[in-house]
């Protein structure tokens, strides 16, 4: 999928002056499946608590522990800029009405494009990278994430793929952070090579 305006996907996989931004993890469409009260240290946990406390906490881990959560290494780029202000606003305003669910929503490519089309990511240049969280699934002990690369000039989706990461660890925050840590490593160690072969400029 190539952009008709500004950047195209080959800029991610070749030497380019295009700026690359990490935008964060969008939790505004996530479904919480299963019993989250099993994490004793979290107290009474519902969708509102998850949104108000943990959406920002999960994003902050990536900003504060960049060597562990290696979003720079995912794309072998020496400089990836971090600007999560837009995602922070989106997450803080997320509706919790239908956030707790019994099943995976199985978002399609069209769903993801629809979510992103009207977002304000603050940055209006270069390529933005983000995860759209689909589900945090306690019965399967996994998190499902859509990796998305967009043209920040017009919010056009340049690349979209879906990943599942295994959750694990002590405490609610670390338990679910493990799932996107797994996804970051999947992209860095496996999927990047596939994408590079597909999308590098000929």
N, CA and C atoms as an extended XYZ file, in Angstrom:
606
Properties=species:S:1:pos:R:3:atomname:S:1:resname:S:1:resid:I:1 pbc="F F F"
N         0.850       -1.187        0.000 N   UNK     1
C         0.000        0.000        0.000 CA  UNK     1
C         0.890        1.243        0.000 C   UNK     1
N         0.713        2.111       -0.979 N   UNK     2
C         1.593        3.259       -1.120 CA  UNK     2
C         0.822        4.558       -0.992 C   UNK     2
N         1.462        5.567       -0.475 N   UNK     3
C         0.855        6.869       -0.282 CA  UNK     3
C         0.926        7.697       -1.553 C   UNK     3
N        -0.140        8.440       -1.812 N   UNK     4
C        -0.149        9.336       -2.965 CA  UNK     4
C         0.330       10.725       -2.578 C   UNK     4
N         0.483       10.959       -1.307 N   UNK     5
C         0.919       12.273       -0.840 CA  UNK     5
C         1.945       12.084        0.259 C   UNK     5
N         3.085       12.737        0.129 N   UNK     6
C         4.088       12.637        1.178 CA  UNK     6
C         4.790       11.300        1.158 C   UNK     6
N         4.903       10.669        2.311 N   UNK     7
C         5.714        9.484        2.477 CA  UNK     7
C         5.036        8.238        1.885 C   UNK     7
N         5.855        7.224        1.595 N   UNK     8
C         5.295        5.916        1.288 CA  UNK     8
C         6.010        4.874        2.126 C   UNK     8
N         5.520        3.656        2.093 N   UNK     9
C         5.986        2.643        3.019 CA  UNK     9
C         7.449        2.275        2.800 C   UNK     9
N         7.963        2.450        1.598 N   UNK    10
C         9.367        2.108        1.355 CA  UNK    10
C        10.317        2.968        2.181 C   UNK    10
N         9.864        4.159        2.614 N   UNK    11
C        10.710        5.024        3.430 CA  UNK    11
C        11.058        4.395        4.782 C   UNK    11
N        10.247        3.438        5.229 N   UNK    12
C        10.536        2.756        6.489 CA  UNK    12
C        11.687        1.765        6.363 C   UNK    12
N        11.954        1.325        5.146 N   UNK    13
C        12.879        0.219        4.951 CA  UNK    13
C        14.089        0.594        4.110 C   UNK    13
N        14.327        1.865        3.940 N   UNK    14
C        15.471        2.316        3.163 CA  UNK    14
C        16.027        3.578        3.801 C   UNK    14
N        17.206        3.994        3.359 N   UNK    15
C        17.767        5.241        3.845 CA  UNK    15
C        16.911        6.388        3.322 C   UNK    15
N        16.434        7.187        4.224 N   UNK    16
C        15.488        8.233        3.854 CA  UNK    16
C        15.556        9.355        4.876 C   UNK    16
N        15.240       10.571        4.423 N   UNK    17
C        15.179       11.714        5.331 CA  UNK    17
C        13.827       11.802        6.046 C   UNK    17
N        12.925       10.901        5.725 N   UNK    18
C        11.601       10.910        6.340 CA  UNK    18
C        11.708       10.675        7.840 C   UNK    18
N        11.072       11.520        8.633 N   UNK    19
C        11.071       11.346       10.079 CA  UNK    19
C        10.088       10.248       10.468 C   UNK    19
N        10.511        9.420       11.405 N   UNK    20
C         9.690        8.323       11.904 CA  UNK    20
C         9.342        8.610       13.361 C   UNK    20
N         8.068        8.495       13.703 N   UNK    21
C         7.594        8.797       15.055 CA  UNK    21
C         6.926        7.571       15.675 C   UNK    21
N         7.240        7.313       16.946 N   UNK    22
C         6.461        6.363       17.722 CA  UNK    22
C         5.335        7.132       18.395 C   UNK    22
N         4.091        6.734       18.106 N   UNK    23
C         2.920        7.465       18.589 CA  UNK    23
C         2.304        6.859       19.835 C   UNK    23
N         2.612        5.578       20.117 N   UNK    24
C         2.095        4.959       21.322 CA  UNK    24
C         1.158        3.797       21.037 C   UNK    24
N         0.490        3.341       22.102 N   UNK    25
C        -0.484        2.263       21.997 CA  UNK    25
C        -1.867        2.854       22.211 C   UNK    25
N        -2.716        2.692       21.212 N   UNK    26
C        -4.092        3.166       21.267 CA  UNK    26
C        -4.950        2.081       21.924 C   UNK    26
N        -5.463        2.382       23.106 N   UNK    27
C        -6.330        1.449       23.824 CA  UNK    27
C        -7.804        1.826       23.738 C   UNK    27
N        -8.140        2.805       22.934 N   UNK    28
C        -9.504        3.336       22.952 CA  UNK    28
C       -10.544        2.356       22.410 C   UNK    28
N       -10.090        1.315       21.697 N   UNK    29
C       -11.022        0.315       21.158 CA  UNK    29
C       -10.773       -1.071       21.747 C   UNK    29
N        -9.989       -1.145       22.813 N   UNK    30
C        -9.632       -2.439       23.375 CA  UNK    30
C       -10.833       -3.083       24.070 C   UNK    30
N       -10.880       -4.409       24.032 N   UNK    31
C       -11.871       -5.174       24.776 CA  UNK    31
C       -11.156       -5.931       25.896 C   UNK    31
N       -11.698       -5.823       27.101 N   UNK    32
C       -11.156       -6.503       28.272 CA  UNK    32
C       -11.957       -7.767       28.478 C   UNK    32
N       -11.288       -8.918       28.299 N   UNK    33
C       -11.980      -10.200       28.329 CA  UNK    33
C       -11.511      -11.004       29.532 C   UNK    33
N       -12.455      -11.392       30.389 N   UNK    34
C       -12.101      -12.187       31.548 CA  UNK    34
C       -12.076      -11.380       32.835 C   UNK    34
N       -11.594      -12.007       33.900 N   UNK    35
C       -11.629      -11.432       35.242 CA  UNK    35
C       -10.329      -10.706       35.568 C   UNK    35
N       -10.386       -9.389       35.583 N   UNK    36
C        -9.204       -8.588       35.871 CA  UNK    36
C        -9.022       -8.352       37.377 C   UNK    36
N        -9.964       -8.784       38.187 N   UNK    37
C        -9.843       -8.589       39.632 CA  UNK    37
C        -8.897       -9.600       40.265 C   UNK    37
N        -8.360      -10.514       39.466 N   UNK    38
C        -7.432      -11.510       39.993 CA  UNK    38
C        -6.086      -10.904       40.384 C   UNK    38
N        -5.838       -9.664       39.972 N   UNK    39
C        -4.585       -8.998       40.308 CA  UNK    39
C        -4.786       -8.263       41.635 C   UNK    39
N        -4.381       -8.912       42.723 N   UNK    40
C        -4.744       -8.448       44.059 CA  UNK    40
C        -4.260       -7.037       44.349 C   UNK    40
N        -3.064       -6.687       43.850 N   UNK    41
C        -2.496       -5.378       44.188 CA  UNK    41
C        -3.256       -4.232       43.531 C   UNK    41
N        -4.093       -4.550       42.549 N   UNK    42
C        -4.799       -3.501       41.808 CA  UNK    42
C        -6.087       -3.073       42.493 C   UNK    42
N        -6.534       -3.826       43.500 N   UNK    43
C        -7.773       -3.493       44.164 CA  UNK    43
C        -8.966       -3.801       43.272 C   UNK    43
N       -10.009       -3.011       43.411 N   UNK    44
C       -11.203       -3.188       42.584 CA  UNK    44
C       -10.925       -2.653       41.188 C   UNK    44
N       -10.884       -3.553       40.217 N   UNK    45
C       -10.490       -3.175       38.872 CA  UNK    45
C       -11.658       -3.326       37.914 C   UNK    45
N       -11.993       -2.226       37.272 N   UNK    46
C       -12.989       -2.242       36.217 CA  UNK    46
C       -12.470       -1.441       35.048 C   UNK    46
N       -13.302       -1.276       34.049 N   UNK    47
C       -12.878       -0.592       32.830 CA  UNK    47
C       -12.421        0.839       33.096 C   UNK    47
N       -13.096        1.540       34.007 N   UNK    48
C       -12.739        2.936       34.276 CA  UNK    48
C       -11.353        3.016       34.904 C   UNK    48
N       -11.063        2.127       35.859 N   UNK    49
C        -9.734        2.101       36.474 CA  UNK    49
C        -8.661        1.748       35.460 C   UNK    49
N        -8.954        0.766       34.618 N   UNK    50
C        -7.993        0.386       33.577 CA  UNK    50
C        -7.687        1.581       32.695 C   UNK    50
N        -8.709        2.290       32.263 N   UNK    51
C        -8.492        3.457       31.401 CA  UNK    51
C        -7.714        4.551       32.129 C   UNK    51
N        -8.149        4.905       33.307 N   UNK    52
C        -7.581        6.074       33.982 CA  UNK    52
C        -6.163        5.845       34.505 C   UNK    52
N        -5.839        4.613       34.856 N   UNK    53
C        -4.527        4.331       35.448 CA  UNK    53
C        -3.585        3.594       34.506 C   UNK    53
N        -4.079        2.570       33.854 N   UNK    54
C        -3.173        1.647       33.167 CA  UNK    54
C        -2.911        1.991       31.704 C   UNK    54
N        -3.846        2.644       31.024 N   UNK    55
C        -3.559        3.029       29.639 CA  UNK    55
C        -2.315        3.904       29.578 C   UNK    55
N        -2.230        4.879       30.461 N   UNK    56
C        -1.047        5.750       30.491 CA  UNK    56
C         0.161        4.993       31.031 C   UNK    56
N        -0.053        4.133       32.021 N   UNK    57
C         1.051        3.377       32.599 CA  UNK    57
C         1.722        2.471       31.590 C   UNK    57
N         0.927        1.811       30.770 N   UNK    58
C         1.502        0.927       29.740 CA  UNK    58
C         2.275        1.713       28.695 C   UNK    58
N         1.772        2.861       28.322 N   UNK    59
C         2.498        3.695       27.365 CA  UNK    59
C         3.767        4.271       27.980 C   UNK    59
N         3.701        4.633       29.239 N   UNK    60
C         4.872        5.221       29.895 CA  UNK    60
C         6.019        4.226       30.008 C   UNK    60
N         5.715        2.945       30.138 N   UNK    61
C         6.783        1.939       30.214 CA  UNK    61
C         7.677        1.987       28.979 C   UNK    61
N         7.075        2.158       27.820 N   UNK    62
C         7.857        2.208       26.581 CA  UNK    62
C         8.736        3.449       26.557 C   UNK    62
N         8.228        4.558       27.053 N   UNK    63
C         9.004        5.799       27.080 CA  UNK    63
C        10.125        5.742       28.106 C   UNK    63
N         9.872        5.073       29.225 N   UNK    64
C        10.825        5.074       30.337 CA  UNK    64
C        11.822        3.918       30.285 C   UNK    64
N        11.487        2.858       29.559 N   UNK    65
C        12.368        1.689       29.474 CA  UNK    65
C        12.604        1.346       28.003 C   UNK    65
N        13.266        2.270       27.314 N   UNK    66
C        13.408        2.159       25.857 CA  UNK    66
C        14.284        0.985       25.424 C   UNK    66
N        15.217        0.575       26.266 N   UNK    67
C        16.064       -0.566       25.886 CA  UNK    67
C        15.290       -1.873       25.945 C   UNK    67
N        14.416       -2.004       26.911 N   UNK    68
C        13.618       -3.223       27.029 CA  UNK    68
C        12.519       -3.247       25.972 C   UNK    68
N        11.776       -2.153       25.878 N   UNK    69
C        10.681       -2.069       24.910 CA  UNK    69
C        11.237       -1.365       23.674 C   UNK    69
N        11.881       -2.153       22.821 N   UNK    70
C        12.795       -1.630       21.808 CA  UNK    70
C        12.080       -1.238       20.509 C   UNK    70
N        11.285       -0.184       20.568 N   UNK    71
C        10.587        0.242       19.350 CA  UNK    71
C        11.563        0.837       18.329 C   UNK    71
N        12.683        1.352       18.787 N   UNK    72
C        13.704        1.841       17.854 CA  UNK    72
C        14.301        0.665       17.080 C   UNK    72
N        14.602       -0.409       17.775 N   UNK    73
C        15.178       -1.571       17.123 CA  UNK    73
C        14.230       -2.277       16.177 C   UNK    73
N        12.936       -2.086       16.339 N   UNK    74
C        11.977       -2.747       15.461 CA  UNK    74
C        12.253       -2.461       13.993 C   UNK    74
N        12.673       -1.219       13.700 N   UNK    75
C        12.860       -0.816       12.308 CA  UNK    75
C        14.287       -0.404       11.975 C   UNK    75
N        15.222       -0.801       12.829 N   UNK    76
C        16.640       -0.585       12.542 CA  UNK    76
C        16.938        0.877       12.207 C   UNK    76
N        16.183        1.780       12.822 N   UNK    77
C        16.373        3.202       12.567 CA  UNK    77
C        17.135        3.830       13.727 C   UNK    77
N        18.202        4.600       13.450 N   UNK    78
C        18.961        5.202       14.545 CA  UNK    78
C        18.181        6.278       15.286 C   UNK    78
N        17.238        6.897       14.588 N   UNK    79
C        16.463        7.971       15.212 CA  UNK    79
C        14.979        7.750       14.969 C   UNK    79
N        14.284        7.373       16.030 N   UNK    80
C        12.825        7.375       16.004 CA  UNK    80
C        12.375        8.344       17.079 C   UNK    80
N        11.569        9.304       16.676 N   UNK    81
C        11.099       10.336       17.592 CA  UNK    81
C         9.867        9.834       18.341 C   UNK    81
N         9.765       10.228       19.601 N   UNK    82
C         8.636        9.805       20.436 CA  UNK    82
C         7.689       10.981       20.626 C   UNK    82
N         6.444       10.802       20.222 N   UNK    83
C         5.424       11.818       20.462 CA  UNK    83
C         4.096       11.109       20.698 C   UNK    83
N         3.773       10.908       21.959 N   UNK    84
C         2.576       10.157       22.325 CA  UNK    84
C         1.436       11.052       22.805 C   UNK    84
N         1.550       12.355       22.597 N   UNK    85
C         0.527       13.275       23.098 CA  UNK    85
C        -0.854       12.992       22.506 C   UNK    85
N        -0.886       12.731       21.200 N   UNK    86
C        -2.169       12.465       20.555 CA  UNK    86
C        -2.825       11.213       21.091 C   UNK    86
N        -2.048       10.134       21.224 N   UNK    87
C        -2.586        8.882       21.747 CA  UNK    87
C        -3.017        9.034       23.203 C   UNK    87
N        -2.274        9.808       23.986 N   UNK    88
C        -2.644       10.032       25.384 CA  UNK    88
C        -4.028       10.655       25.495 C   UNK    88
N        -4.302       11.620       24.630 N   UNK    89
C        -5.618       12.269       24.631 CA  UNK    89
C        -6.706       11.298       24.203 C   UNK    89
N        -6.417       10.519       23.154 N   UNK    90
C        -7.385        9.525       22.677 CA  UNK    90
C        -7.698        8.512       23.777 C   UNK    90
N        -6.674        8.014       24.455 N   UNK    91
C        -6.884        7.021       25.506 CA  UNK    91
C        -7.654        7.585       26.697 C   UNK    91
N        -7.333        8.809       27.084 N   UNK    92
C        -7.999        9.390       28.255 CA  UNK    92
C        -9.474        9.671       27.999 C   UNK    92
N        -9.848        9.822       26.736 N   UNK    93
C       -11.244       10.083       26.383 CA  UNK    93
C       -11.986        8.831       25.923 C   UNK    93
N       -11.360        7.672       26.039 N   UNK    94
C       -11.977        6.438       25.544 CA  UNK    94
C       -13.249        6.108       26.320 C   UNK    94
N       -14.263        5.671       25.611 N   UNK    95
C       -15.497        5.226       26.251 CA  UNK    95
C       -15.271        3.871       26.915 C   UNK    95
N       -15.764        3.714       28.129 N   UNK    96
C       -15.649        2.439       28.837 CA  UNK    96
C       -16.948        1.650       28.817 C   UNK    96
N       -17.950        2.159       28.124 N   UNK    97
C       -19.294        1.567       28.184 CA  UNK    97
C       -19.306        0.108       27.739 C   UNK    97
N       -18.623       -0.191       26.627 N   UNK    98
C       -18.617       -1.557       26.101 CA  UNK    98
C       -17.207       -2.163       26.098 C   UNK    98
N       -16.352       -1.667       26.984 N   UNK    99
C       -14.963       -2.111       26.986 CA  UNK    99
C       -14.820       -3.540       27.520 C   UNK    99
N       -15.620       -3.902       28.511 N   UNK   100
C       -15.594       -5.265       29.032 CA  UNK   100
C       -16.450       -6.144       28.134 C   UNK   100
N       -15.879       -7.250       27.661 N   UNK   101
C       -16.551       -8.059       26.647 CA  UNK   101
C       -16.307       -9.542       26.894 C   UNK   101
N       -17.052      -10.367       26.152 N   UNK   102
C       -16.935      -11.812       26.289 CA  UNK   102
C       -16.143      -12.453       25.162 C   UNK   102
N       -15.895      -11.695       24.078 N   UNK   103
C       -15.251      -12.291       22.907 CA  UNK   103
C       -14.406      -11.254       22.182 C   UNK   103
N       -13.475      -11.748       21.376 N   UNK   104
C       -12.631      -10.894       20.547 CA  UNK   104
C       -13.488      -10.164       19.500 C   UNK   104
N       -13.228       -8.882       19.255 N   UNK   105
C       -13.987       -8.172       18.220 CA  UNK   105
C       -13.514       -8.477       16.804 C   UNK   105
N       -12.267       -8.972       16.662 N   UNK   106
C       -11.715       -9.304       15.343 CA  UNK   106
C       -11.812       -8.123       14.362 C   UNK   106
N       -11.147       -7.036       14.712 N   UNK   107
C       -11.158       -5.839       13.868 CA  UNK   107
C       -10.526       -6.118       12.506 C   UNK   107
N       -11.127       -5.562       11.474 N   UNK   108
C       -10.631       -5.703       10.107 CA  UNK   108
C        -9.738       -4.525        9.738 C   UNK   108
N        -9.105       -4.628        8.573 N   UNK   109
C        -8.318       -3.517        8.065 CA  UNK   109
C        -9.170       -2.264        7.926 C   UNK   109
N       -10.405       -2.421        7.462 N   UNK   110
C       -11.302       -1.263        7.323 CA  UNK   110
C       -11.634       -0.656        8.678 C   UNK   110
N       -11.808       -1.503        9.688 N   UNK   111
C       -12.061       -0.989       11.041 CA  UNK   111
C       -10.891       -0.118       11.504 C   UNK   111
N        -9.671       -0.630       11.336 N   UNK   112
C        -8.485        0.102       11.791 CA  UNK   112
C        -8.353        1.424       11.050 C   UNK   112
N        -8.548        1.409        9.740 N   UNK   113
C        -8.483        2.659        8.978 CA  UNK   113
C        -9.550        3.639        9.448 C   UNK   113
N       -10.735        3.122        9.762 N   UNK   114
C       -11.796        3.992       10.255 CA  UNK   114
C       -11.463        4.615       11.599 C   UNK   114
N       -10.832        3.831       12.494 N   UNK   115
C       -10.446        4.379       13.800 CA  UNK   115
C        -9.466        5.536       13.635 C   UNK   115
N        -8.507        5.357       12.755 N   UNK   116
C        -7.371        6.270       12.660 CA  UNK   116
C        -7.655        7.501       11.816 C   UNK   116
N        -8.615        7.397       10.912 N   UNK   117
C        -8.827        8.448        9.910 CA  UNK   117
C        -8.970        9.848       10.525 C   UNK   117
N        -9.692        9.949       11.623 N   UNK   118
C        -9.983       11.270       12.183 CA  UNK   118
C        -9.190       11.593       13.443 C   UNK   118
N        -8.171       10.794       13.739 N   UNK   119
C        -7.354       11.076       14.913 CA  UNK   119
C        -6.459       12.284       14.677 C   UNK   119
N        -6.189       13.015       15.742 N   UNK   120
C        -5.240       14.124       15.699 CA  UNK   120
C        -3.970       13.682       16.431 C   UNK   120
N        -2.941       13.357       15.656 N   UNK   121
C        -1.702       12.872       16.241 CA  UNK   121
C        -0.715       13.990       16.574 C   UNK   121
N        -1.128       15.239       16.444 N   UNK   122
C        -0.319       16.417       16.755 CA  UNK   122
C         0.767       16.611       15.692 C   UNK   122
N         1.592       15.578       15.456 N   UNK   123
C         2.641       15.654       14.438 CA  UNK   123
C         1.999       15.553       13.056 C   UNK   123
N         2.452       16.390       12.129 N   UNK   124
C         1.843       16.448       10.791 CA  UNK   124
C         2.867       16.218        9.685 C   UNK   124
N         3.896       15.453       10.001 N   UNK   125
C         4.922       15.149        9.002 CA  UNK   125
C         5.455       13.754        9.250 C   UNK   125
N         6.031       13.149        8.219 N   UNK   126
C         6.701       11.872        8.386 CA  UNK   126
C         5.745       10.696        8.504 C   UNK   126
N         6.279        9.611        9.051 N   UNK   127
C         5.533        8.370        9.227 CA  UNK   127
C         5.364        8.101       10.714 C   UNK   127
N         4.155        7.768       11.106 N   UNK   128
C         3.864        7.431       12.490 CA  UNK   128
C         3.675        5.941       12.662 C   UNK   128
N         4.213        5.397       13.754 N   UNK   129
C         4.062        3.991       14.102 CA  UNK   129
C         3.271        3.882       15.396 C   UNK   129
N         2.328        2.966       15.446 N   UNK   130
C         1.551        2.770       16.659 CA  UNK   130
C         0.998        1.357       16.714 C   UNK   130
N         0.585        0.963       17.906 N   UNK   131
C        -0.196       -0.252       18.087 CA  UNK   131
C        -1.627        0.167       18.414 C   UNK   131
N        -2.577       -0.517       17.813 N   UNK   132
C        -3.974       -0.403       18.227 CA  UNK   132
C        -4.303       -1.692       18.973 C   UNK   132
N        -4.541       -1.570       20.271 N   UNK   133
C        -4.845       -2.751       21.074 CA  UNK   133
C        -6.266       -3.214       20.784 C   UNK   133
N        -6.401       -4.480       20.422 N   UNK   134
C        -7.734       -5.045       20.166 CA  UNK   134
C        -8.311       -5.696       21.419 C   UNK   134
N        -7.494       -6.482       22.113 N   UNK   135
C        -8.016       -7.180       23.280 CA  UNK   135
C        -6.917       -7.494       24.272 C   UNK   135
N        -7.294       -7.515       25.540 N   UNK   136
C        -6.497       -8.073       26.619 CA  UNK   136
C        -7.334       -9.235       27.144 C   UNK   136
N        -6.897      -10.451       26.837 N   UNK   137
C        -7.717      -11.634       27.024 CA  UNK   137
C        -7.168      -12.483       28.165 C   UNK   137
N        -7.817      -12.422       29.326 N   UNK   138
C        -7.329      -13.158       30.495 CA  UNK   138
C        -7.436      -14.668       30.320 C   UNK   138
N        -8.530      -15.218       29.775 N   UNK   139
C        -8.590      -16.674       29.602 CA  UNK   139
C        -7.467      -17.236       28.727 C   UNK   139
N        -7.081      -16.519       27.685 N   UNK   140
C        -6.000      -17.005       26.813 CA  UNK   140
C        -4.642      -16.440       27.212 C   UNK   140
N        -4.619      -15.567       28.225 N   UNK   141
C        -3.392      -14.941       28.718 CA  UNK   141
C        -2.612      -14.294       27.577 C   UNK   141
N        -3.300      -13.472       26.802 N   UNK   142
C        -2.662      -12.861       25.632 CA  UNK   142
C        -3.266      -11.495       25.331 C   UNK   142
N        -2.466      -10.676       24.649 N   UNK   143
C        -2.917       -9.392       24.139 CA  UNK   143
C        -2.831       -9.388       22.628 C   UNK   143
N        -3.822       -8.840       21.988 N   UNK   144
C        -3.856       -8.770       20.525 CA  UNK   144
C        -3.706       -7.316       20.099 C   UNK   144
N        -2.778       -7.074       19.173 N   UNK   145
C        -2.438       -5.713       18.767 CA  UNK   145
C        -2.354       -5.617       17.244 C   UNK   145
N        -2.808       -4.491       16.733 N   UNK   146
C        -2.647       -4.170       15.316 CA  UNK   146
C        -1.480       -3.202       15.197 C   UNK   146
N        -0.443       -3.604       14.483 N   UNK   147
C         0.633       -2.673       14.168 CA  UNK   147
C         0.198       -1.846       12.967 C   UNK   147
N         0.367       -0.528       13.080 N   UNK   148
C        -0.040        0.374       11.999 CA  UNK   148
C         1.055        1.404       11.751 C   UNK   148
N         1.400        1.605       10.481 N   UNK   149
C         2.255        2.710       10.058 CA  UNK   149
C         1.401        3.637        9.207 C   UNK   149
N         1.455        4.932        9.509 N   UNK   150
C         0.599        5.875        8.794 CA  UNK   150
C         1.405        7.051        8.254 C   UNK   150
N         0.888        7.617        7.188 N   UNK   151
C         1.381        8.884        6.660 CA  UNK   151
C         0.765        9.988        7.516 C   UNK   151
N         1.588       10.690        8.267 N   UNK   152
C         1.067       11.674        9.214 CA  UNK   152
C         0.525       12.936        8.546 C   UNK   152
N         0.770       13.089        7.259 N   UNK   153
C         0.204       14.232        6.553 CA  UNK   153
C        -1.316       14.110        6.443 C   UNK   153
N        -1.779       12.868        6.246 N   UNK   154
C        -3.212       12.699        5.991 CA  UNK   154
C        -3.832       11.505        6.720 C   UNK   154
N        -3.075       10.876        7.654 N   UNK   155
C        -3.548        9.717        8.421 CA  UNK   155
C        -3.855        8.497        7.551 C   UNK   155
N        -3.280        8.434        6.382 N   UNK   156
C        -3.460        7.256        5.534 CA  UNK   156
C        -2.663        6.086        6.089 C   UNK   156
N        -3.295        4.924        6.181 N   UNK   157
C        -2.614        3.715        6.633 CA  UNK   157
C        -1.714        3.195        5.526 C   UNK   157
N        -0.427        3.089        5.825 N   UNK   158
C         0.558        2.589        4.863 CA  UNK   158
C         0.832        1.100        5.051 C   UNK   158
N         0.749        0.631        6.304 N   UNK   159
C         1.054       -0.762        6.613 CA  UNK   159
C         0.241       -1.170        7.827 C   UNK   159
N        -0.343       -2.356        7.753 N   UNK   160
C        -1.177       -2.856        8.850 CA  UNK   160
C        -0.970       -4.355        8.968 C   UNK   160
N        -0.722       -4.817       10.194 N   UNK   161
C        -0.591       -6.245       10.445 CA  UNK   161
C        -1.055       -6.516       11.873 C   UNK   161
N        -1.346       -7.785       12.160 N   UNK   162
C        -1.919       -8.153       13.454 CA  UNK   162
C        -0.992       -9.135       14.169 C   UNK   162
N        -0.841       -8.928       15.493 N   UNK   163
C         0.042       -9.765       16.292 CA  UNK   163
C        -0.622      -10.119       17.623 C   UNK   163
N        -0.225      -11.254       18.160 N   UNK   164
C        -0.673      -11.677       19.485 CA  UNK   164
C         0.558      -11.920       20.341 C   UNK   164
N         0.561      -11.351       21.545 N   UNK   165
C         1.669      -11.536       22.467 CA  UNK   165
C         1.204      -12.191       23.750 C   UNK   165
N         2.017      -13.072       24.282 N   UNK   166
C         1.687      -13.767       25.527 CA  UNK   166
C         1.886      -12.832       26.717 C   UNK   166
N         0.909      -12.787       27.614 N   UNK   167
C         1.020      -11.986       28.830 CA  UNK   167
C         1.767      -12.777       29.901 C   UNK   167
N         2.253      -12.065       30.919 N   UNK   168
C         2.927      -12.759       32.011 CA  UNK   168
C         3.662      -11.797       32.916 C   UNK   168
N         3.914      -12.229       34.141 N   UNK   169
C         4.623      -11.376       35.084 CA  UNK   169
C         3.771      -11.032       36.287 C   UNK   169
N         4.389      -10.342       37.244 N   UNK   170
C         3.704      -10.004       38.489 CA  UNK   170
C         3.005       -8.664       38.375 C   UNK   170
N         1.761       -8.624       38.822 N   UNK   171
C         1.017       -7.375       38.847 CA  UNK   171
C         0.331       -7.088       37.525 C   UNK   171
N        -0.760       -6.358       37.597 N   UNK   172
C        -1.578       -6.104       36.410 CA  UNK   172
C        -0.810       -5.342       35.335 C   UNK   172
N        -0.072       -4.318       35.724 N   UNK   173
C         0.656       -3.524       34.730 CA  UNK   173
C         1.680       -4.368       33.984 C   UNK   173
N         2.535       -5.063       34.714 N   UNK   174
C         3.596       -5.842       34.081 CA  UNK   174
C         3.053       -7.048       33.329 C   UNK   174
N         1.967       -7.623       33.843 N   UNK   175
C         1.374       -8.796       33.203 CA  UNK   175
C         0.974       -8.480       31.760 C   UNK   175
N         0.287       -7.370       31.548 N   UNK   176
C        -0.167       -7.034       30.193 CA  UNK   176
C         0.914       -6.335       29.385 C   UNK   176
N         1.850       -5.667       30.041 N   UNK   177
C         2.976       -5.085       29.309 CA  UNK   177
C         3.787       -6.173       28.621 C   UNK   177
N         3.834       -7.346       29.227 N   UNK   178
C         4.564       -8.461       28.620 CA  UNK   178
C         4.003       -8.786       27.232 C   UNK   178
N         2.711       -8.609       27.047 N   UNK   179
C         2.111       -8.973       25.764 CA  UNK   179
C         2.601       -8.076       24.635 C   UNK   179
N         2.719       -6.766       24.864 N   UNK   180
C         3.228       -5.931       23.774 CA  UNK   180
C         4.748       -5.976       23.681 C   UNK   180
N         5.421       -6.323       24.774 N   UNK   181
C         6.855       -6.606       24.700 CA  UNK   181
C         7.102       -7.766       23.731 C   UNK   181
N         6.278       -8.789       23.825 N   UNK   182
C         6.398       -9.924       22.904 CA  UNK   182
C         6.168       -9.493       21.461 C   UNK   182
N         5.201       -8.631       21.238 N   UNK   183
C         4.903       -8.170       19.877 CA  UNK   183
C         6.054       -7.339       19.310 C   UNK   183
N         6.608       -6.449       20.113 N   UNK   184
C         7.766       -5.665       19.674 CA  UNK   184
C         8.891       -6.598       19.231 C   UNK   184
N         9.145       -7.644       20.003 N   UNK   185
C        10.205       -8.587       19.662 CA  UNK   185
C         9.877       -9.402       18.414 C   UNK   185
N         8.606       -9.742       18.235 N   UNK   186
C         8.202      -10.460       17.022 CA  UNK   186
C         8.492       -9.635       15.772 C   UNK   186
N         8.181       -8.351       15.839 N   UNK   187
C         8.428       -7.480       14.694 CA  UNK   187
C         9.924       -7.313       14.461 C   UNK   187
N        10.655       -7.041       15.537 N   UNK   188
C        12.099       -6.807       15.418 CA  UNK   188
C        12.837       -8.037       14.889 C   UNK   188
N        12.495       -9.211       15.404 N   UNK   189
C        13.280      -10.415       15.122 CA  UNK   189
C        12.774      -11.217       13.931 C   UNK   189
N        11.520      -11.026       13.537 N   UNK   190
C        10.949      -11.862       12.486 CA  UNK   190
C        10.286      -11.054       11.369 C   UNK   190
N         9.287      -10.266       11.738 N   UNK   191
C         8.442       -9.658       10.707 CA  UNK   191
C         9.155       -8.568        9.917 C   UNK   191
N        10.086       -7.865       10.550 N   UNK   192
C        10.791       -6.790        9.857 CA  UNK   192
C        11.416       -7.288        8.565 C   UNK   192
N        12.056       -8.434        8.606 N   UNK   193
C        12.720       -8.964        7.416 CA  UNK   193
C        11.720       -9.237        6.292 C   UNK   193
N        10.561       -9.742        6.663 N   UNK   194
C         9.510      -10.022        5.669 CA  UNK   194
C         9.029       -8.728        5.032 C   UNK   194
N         8.749       -7.741        5.878 N   UNK   195
C         8.278       -6.452        5.360 CA  UNK   195
C         9.335       -5.785        4.493 C   UNK   195
N        10.580       -5.828        4.937 N   UNK   196
C        11.660       -5.172        4.181 CA  UNK   196
C        11.744       -5.752        2.769 C   UNK   196
N        11.626       -7.064        2.680 N   UNK   197
C        11.674       -7.715        1.372 CA  UNK   197
C        10.502       -7.298        0.489 C   UNK   197
N         9.350       -7.101        1.104 N   UNK   198
C         8.146       -6.737        0.360 CA  UNK   198
C         8.113       -5.276       -0.057 C   UNK   198
N         8.598       -4.390        0.832 N   UNK   199
C         8.318       -2.966        0.664 CA  UNK   199
C         9.540       -2.085        0.373 C   UNK   199
N        10.725       -2.640        0.401 N   UNK   200
C        11.897       -1.809        0.077 CA  UNK   200
C        11.778       -1.306       -1.341 C   UNK   200
N        12.240       -0.058       -1.554 N   UNK   201
C        12.211        0.537       -2.895 CA  UNK   201
C        13.075       -0.291       -3.834 C   UNK   201
N        12.531       -0.577       -5.005 N   UNK   202
C        13.260       -1.367       -6.006 CA  UNK   202
C        14.272       -0.502       -6.761 C   UNK   202
